Amino acid sequence: MSVHTGFSRSYAEARRKFLDAARAAGATLAGFPHPTMRGSAGEELAIDVAWAGAAEARRVLLVTSGVHGVEGFCGSGAQVALLGDADLRAACAGAGVALMLVHAVNPYGFSHLRRVNEDNVDLNRNFMDFTRPLPENAPYAQIAPLLLPAQWPPSEADQAALMRSVMAKGLPWYQAAVSAGQYHAPDGLFFGGGKATWSNYTLRRILARYGAGREALRWLDIHTGLGPRGYGEPIYMGPDAAAPVARARAIWGSHVTSIHDGSSASANLTGMAWQAVPQTLPAVDYSGIALEFGTLPVTEVLEALRGDHWLHLHPEADEGQRELIHQAMWRAFYGDADDWREGVVEQVREAAGRALAGW
């Protein structure tokens, strides 16, 4: 199979290719179907797990796709490539490591071309302690009235008002204000939710089922939409502490960035999915990174997200408008070109190899 044939143009196609590749690799499969939701074509939605390696392996290399729904087109293709990589599987076996691939953590968003889930929740802002007061995002509250205008595309006046605000505060402020996560506007952008979502619960269930009793876990979480086109920025996933950051850099290289020290293209976020590890496997030796593959300039990505959320609020929109908004989301979160796909697979393979060498 070539690199390109492992990538897909729909969730249903991606799921089929993932399951076929897992079976061809001799992996053990388990599915976690969504209990209430269906896909855009009426198909079943599920989080699928492929385990390649000895059942008793003490070390696990975890690779996840689709935490942010539509970003799963990239992650799924990379997972299919890993499953087809006999050399990688042999290296894992030789190191006593099981390769665990979790496909489509947010299958609803994957199928419906949304970054958020069925509840309009950004899953990578949802891993919070909801028994405690949730953080305030005052900058989001300031910019929110300008983000979702009455019509789409925005009128010249609406767009000019937003641009004046962005120019006054700066693009970094705008990106952080919008993307850091907010917990007070359920229909807004980057909403972290008011309770744990189905995907949150199911991911923690998967970690508990497959991770209990293991010695160590290394996690690669594949994302898209930020940074230079085609570059997979390795972003540290863990607590704001010097020792674990240094450890991640020892494993994956000094170029690993962090949201905590401002070196990442990402804003400083709340409720990230990596927190499922200490919540479910507090004793495991853990280190992880996100690989964030750039697509379009951040202003265009945010514009696509604004359109998507406008559509969420306007189900009466006609088919032509829907198609334009879906196309914008596709371009914002998937580099539909051979060189981009080849770069994704190469960089994910390299990160997997570094994880194996780092034990």
N, C-alpha and C positions, 0 to 999 in steps of 0.2 A: 504494500500500500504506500502511495506517495504521501508526502506531508499534506498536500492540498486536499486529497480525498477524505482525510479524517475530519475536516471541518464541514459545517452544515449551514443550511439556510432556514431551518425551523427547529423548534424544540423537539418535535416528534422525530425528525431525522437525526438530530444530535443524540437523542436517547437511544435510538435503534443502533446507531454506529458505536456508541459507548458499550452497550450490552453485547453486541457482536464481538467487539474487540476484546472485551473481558473474557468471553467464552473461549475465543481463539487463544488467549493467553493462559487458559487453564485457571483463571481466577474464580474464587467463590463469590457469588452474587447474592445480594439481599436488597429488596425494595421496600420503601416506606411510602405508600400511596397517600396522596392528600385526601383527607376524609370528606371534603365538601366541594372542592373547586375542580373545574375542568379547564382544559387548555383552550386556546383561541379557535381551534378547529374541533372542539368537543372531545379532545383526546384526554386520556388519563394523565394526571400529573403525579410525579413521585420524586423523592430523593433516592437515588440508587447508590449502593456501595459495592465496590469491587475490592476484594482482598486477594492480593497475589503474594504468596509466600506461606511459610509454615504457620499453622494455627497457633503454635506455642512460641512464636517469635517474641523476644523480649523488647525489641526495638521496632518502632513503626515510623515510616515516612508517609505522612498524610498530604495529599494534594486535593484541594477543593476547587470547585468551579461554581459560578452562578450565584454567589452570595448576593450579588446585585443583578439578579435576573438576566437582563439583556446582555450583560457582560459575559454570560455563559457561553456565547458562541466562540469566544476566544479560549476560555478555559476548557471547554469540552473538547475542542480540537486538539489542544495540548495533551489532555488526558488520554485521548485515543492514541496519540503518537507514543506516549509513555508505555501504554499497554502493548504496543507493537514493537517495542524496543527490547529485543531478546538480550542484548548486552547489559542493559540496565537491570533487567530482572535477574540476570545471573550475578551481577554485582551485588544486588540486594541480598540474594540468597547466600552469597559468599560472606557477606558482612553480618549475617544473622538478622537481617532487617526485612520486615513485611512491608510491601507497598500497598497502601490503602488509599483508594480514590473515591471521593464523595462527589457525585455528579448532581449538579443542579440543586444547590442548597435552597434556592428560591425558584422553584419550577414555575410558579404562576407568572412572575415577572419575566422569566426566560421565554415562555410561550407567548405572552401578550406584549412583548417588546417594551416592558417597563423595567425600570431600575428597582422599583419598590415592589412590595408583595401585594397580596389580595386586600390588605387593609390599608394600603397607601403608606406602609411602614418601610423605612430604610433599615434592612436587617442588620447592617453594620453600625447601627446606632441603638439597637434594641436590647443589647445585653447589659441591662441596668438592674440595680436593686430597686424594684418598684415599690418596696415597702418604705422607702426613704424619700425625702423631697428630691425632685428632679431638678437638674440645673436649668438656669435661665439663660437664654440666648438673646440678650438685649439688642445686639446689632441686627439679628434677623427680624425682630419686631419692627425695627426702624425701616428696613428695606422692603418688608413683606408687601405693603400696599402697592408697591410698584412692580412686583414680580409677575402677578397674574391679572392682567388687564381684562376688561370686559370682552374684548375681541382678540382673535388671533389670525394672522400676525398683528402685533400691536399697532395702534395708530402712530403716526409720526410724533404726535404730542406725548403719548404715553412712553414711547421709546426715548424721546429726548429727555423726559423727566428722570427716567432711570439712569441714563448716561450722565446727566448732570450730577446725580448723587454718587455714582461710581467715580467720576473724575474728581469730585470733592474729597472723597475718602481714600481713593486708590483701589486698584484691582486686587491686591492682596487682602484688603479689608473686605471687599465685596465677596471674594471667594470664601473667605473664612466665615463671614456672616451667614452666607447661604448654606454652606456645606458642612459646617462643624456639627450640626445636629440640633434639633429643637423639639420640645415636648409639649407645646401648648397649642399648636395649630394643626389639627388632624388632617386637614385637606391641603396643608402647605407642603413645601419642598423639604426633603431630608428630615421628615418626621420620625422620631425614634419610638413612638408608640406609648401607650399607657399601661401595657402589660406584655409579658413574653408572648411572642407569636408562635404559630405552629412550627415554622422553620427553626426558630430558636429552641423550642422544646425538643424537636426531633434531632437537631444536631447534637444537643447535650445527651440525648438518649443514645445516639450512635457512638459518641465518644465514651460513654459509660460502658456500653456493651462491648466495644472492641478494645478499649484502652485499659480496662480494669486489670490490675496485676502486671501491667507492662512496666518496663524499666525506664524507657525514654521515648519521647515523641518529638519529631521534627515536622513542621507544618509549612507548606507552600500554599498560599491562597492567591488565586489568579484573578486579577482585576484589569479593567481598561478605563481610559478616558482622561488620564492626566499625564502631563509631561510630553517630552519630544516624541514625535511619531516613531513607533516601532521599538522604542527603548523600554525595557522592562525594569523600571526603577525598583530595587529591592528595599522595601520599607519595613523596618523593624516592627514586629508585632509582640508587644509585651509591656510590662509596667515601666513607669518612668523611674528607672534606677540604673546606675552606671554599670554595674556588673553584668546584668543580662544583655544590655546593649553591646558591651564589649564582647560578650560571648557570641552574639549573633554576627558581629563583624569578624570574629575569628573564624567562624564557620563559612560565611558567605562572602567575606571580603570587606576591606575598609570602606568600600563605596556604599555599603548599607546605610541608608538614611533613617532619620527618626522624626516623627511628628513632635516629639517632646523637645528637641533642641532646635527646631526650625530648619533642619537641613533637607526636609522632604518637600516635594511638590504638593503634598497633601496638607490640608489644614490640621490643626490639633482637634481630634475627634473624641466623642464620648460614646460609650456603649458598644465598643467594637467586639466582633465575634470571637477573637482570641480569648476573651474572658470566659468563654465556655470551658476552657481547659482547667484553670484553677477552681471553677465552680463544680466540676465533675471529677477531675483527676488531680487533687491537690498535691499528691506525693510524687507525681511523674516528673522526670527530668525533661523539661520542655524548652524549646527554642523555635521561633518561627518568623517568617517574613511574608509580606505580600509582594507579589510581582505586579506592578502597575504599568501596563503597556499604553503608551501614548497613542492618540488617534488624531484629533483636531485641536486647534487652540482652545484654551479653557473657556474663552468667551463664547465660542460656538457650541461647546458642550453644554454650558449652562443655558444657552438659548434653546437647545433641543430639550432640555429638562423642563424649562418653563413651558414650552409647547405641550409636552407630554402631560404635565400637571393641569394645564388649561383644558386639555381634552378630557382628563379625568373629571373635571368640574362641569363639562359641557357634553354630556352623552348624546345630545341632539345634533352634534356636528355632522356634516354630510360626509360621504365616503371619500370625496376628493380631498377634503381637509384632513381627514383621518390618515389617508395614505401619505400625504406630505409630512405630517408629524411623525408617522412611523418610519418613514425614510430618513428623516433627520436623526431619529434615535439610533437607527441602524448605523449611519455614518459616524455618529458621535462615539459609539462604543464598540465598533468592529472595523478593523482595517481590512477591507475586502480587496486585498491585493496579494499576489504571490510572495513578494519580498517581505511583506508584513507578517504573513503566516509563517514563512520559513524562519524569520527572526524570532517569533514567539516560541516555536518548537525548540530552536537552538538554545535560547536563553533558559527555558524551563528545564531542558535536559541538563544544562550546565549547573543550574541551581540544585537539581536533584543529585547530581554527582558531588557537588560540594557538601551537601547534607550527609551523604554516605561517608565521605572522607573525613568529616568533622567529628565522628564518634570516637 
